[in-house]
Amino acid sequence: MVLNNLNYPLDFKFKITTLASDFNITDKNGNYVAYVRQKMFKLKEDVIVFNDESKSKELFRIRANQWIDFNASYSLNDLIENKNFGRLARKGMRSIWKASYDVLDAHDQPKFKIQEDSAWVRFWDNFVGELPIIGMFTGYFLNPCYTVTGVDGKAYFKLKKMPSFFGRRFQLDRLIDIDDEEESLVVLSLLMMVLLERARG
């Protein structure tokens, strides 16, 4: 299946009442797009995307190819139609200074890049975040942005971390319309990236 007729911006909002890294994805009207659950106590990342918070239907599954995430890639699988969408690949050395990922299709062809806009926001967020008391408020004034560009060099999506305690909320905007399958590939890649980057701080 594909995620279609999405009304942007989409909100990614983490729940703080669960031990797992669960979050809702809703559209601009507050309608559910998906509910994301990261499986706990797994050596390799394992994420299930459900239809909503009831978790009555599994839509997608994302799994890491290795337990160390330095140069890991994450397969994006459609559970309804039992097919592979593609994968998200983290660029290890480049991601040390600022986040950098490649998005590849089912044929392992590069389709998009996800890059953090400013390395300085990451630096100050990590530095100030370690300070007692002050670190609690970094979510209100140190918020990274990520841009999704195609192989043509055009910017297609923009993801922003929104001001909030505990880095709970991200917002995704589409800048250029693309077909439903590529859009689903990007959205799945971004929700996995959000989990990884949030865990890294």
N, C-alpha and C positions, 0 to 999 in steps of 0.2 A: 504494500500500500504506500501511498505518498501523503504527505501533509499538504493539503491544498486549501484554497480559499482562506488563507491566513490573513487576519486583519491586524496590521501593524500599527503601533509598536507592540511587540510581545514582551511580557514581563516574566522574568525568572525570579521566583521568590522562595528562598530557603526557609524550611521550617526549623524553628529552634527548640521544638518540643520533642524531637526524636534524636536518638543517638546516631542514627545513620544520616548521611548527607542527602536528605530528600528535598526536592523542591517542585513547586507547581510552575507550569507554563500556562499563562492566560493571555488572551488577546486584548485589544484596546477596549472591548466592551465587557471584559471580565469573564468571558467564556473560556472553558477549559480547552487547551490544546493538548496537554499531556501532563503526566505526573512521573517524575524521575526518581528512581531509587537506586542508590549505590549499595551493593551488597557488602556487608561488613565481614571482617575477619577472613578476607580472601588475599592470597599472596599476589594474585594478578587482579587488576581492576576488572570488575564485572558489574555492569549497569543495566537495569531493565527500565524501559520506557512504557508506562501504562497509559490507558485512555484517560483516566482521571484518578482522583484520590481514593476512589473505591477499590482500585486495583483489580477490577473485574476482567480486564482484557489486556494481555501483553501485546504490545505493538512492535517494539524493537528491542534488540539486545546489543550491547557494546562490550567487547572484550579485548583486553590487552594481549599482546603476543609474548610479553615477558613481564617478570615481576619488578624489574628495575625500570623506572620510567624515563631514564636519561635519553635514550633514543628509541623509546617504545613506539609502537603503532597500535591503533585501536580499530578493530574491524566493526563495521556498522551493518547490522543484519536486520532485515525485515522478517518478523516472525509470522506475519499473516500470509505473505506470499512465499515464504521460505527462500529468500534470495539475499544476496550480498549487495549492499549499496555502494560500498567502497571502504576507505579507511582514512583515519586521521593519523598523521605521522608527526611526532614532536622532533624538532631540530635541536638536538642536545646542546651543542656549543653555543649556537645563536640564542637559545632560550635562557642561558645563564644571565645575560644582561637584560634582555627583554623577550617576552614570549614570542615564539615563532613556530608555526605549524604549517604543514602541507596537507591539503585535502585532495585525495585521489579517488577516482571513480572505480567501478567494479572491475574494470580492465587494467587497473593500476596506472592509469594515466593522470598526470597532474591536472587539476581543474581550478583550484583556488589556493590562495595563501591567506593565513590569518596571522596578523602581526600586531603586537602592542604598539600603540602610537608613541608613547614616551617612556624611555628607560628611567628617566629621573623620577617619575611618579612611583615606579616600583621601588627604586632605591630608597626614597624618603618614607614610603609606606612601610618597608621592612625595617628601616632604622628607627623611625618614631614609634612604630608598633611595639617595639621592645621596651619602651619607656613606661614605668609605672604610671597608672592613672591616665596620663596623656594618651598612651597607646590605645585606650578604649575608644577614643574619639576620632581615630584616623579614618574611619569609615564615613565621616562627614565631610572631610576636606581633601582626602587623597584617594581619588577614584580613577583607576585606569580606563582607557578606551582601547578598543581593538577594531581594526579594519579588515574586512574580507575583500581581497582583490582577485580578479580572474586572471587567466593567463594572458588576456589582452591588456592587462594593466589597469582596467577600470575598477573603481570601488563599488562593490555590490551591496555590502551590508556594513553596519556600524553597531558594535556592542559596547554599551557603557555600564560601568558599575555605578549605581545610584547611591546618593548619600543615605546611609542607614547604619545603625548599630550592627556590629558583627558581620558586616559585608553581606547582608541578607538579600539584596535585590540588584538585579541586572536588567537592562532594557535593550531590546534588539530592534533596530530599524532597518527596513529594506530600502536601499537607495535606487536600485535598478531592478525592474521586473525580470525574472528568469523562469524557466519551465519548472513544473512541480517536482520532478525527480531531482534536479540539481538543487532546488530550494530545500528539499528534504535532506539531501546530503549535507548542505551547509548548516542547517538547524541542528541536526544530530551531531555534527562535528563541534559546533559551538557549545552545545550543552555538555559534551564531554570535556571540552577545554575549560569551561567554567568550573567543573568539579576539580580538575587538575590544578588550575591556577589558584582557586580558593584554598585548596589544601596546602599549596606552597606559600600562602600568605600574600 
